[in-house]
Amino acid sequence: MSFQKKSFKGKKRSFGRRKVCRFCADKNLKVDYKDPSSLRMFVTERGKIVPRRISGNCAKHQRAVAAAIKKARNIALLPFSSTGVS
């Protein structure tokens, strides 16, 4: 059994601009579980919490957003999952 190396010739990885945490950039913004419209930006259409590398949040605010989403789900401000069954 022989293993072949994958060739990556001609393929370059392009890295975009690093996202900035919107809560650190604007000090007036606060993470609030009672505001589901702002939390919806951090939840996919399937109901999953968007990871930090995609949302651009710093670690501190990503933890706060995750906790706020979970709290909002428990008091029925946000759904646990999408309504459609596929």
Secondary structure by P-SEA (a helix, b strand, c coil): cbbbbbbcccbbbbbcccccccccccccccccccccccccccccccccccccccccccaaaaaaaaaaaaaaaaaccccccccccc
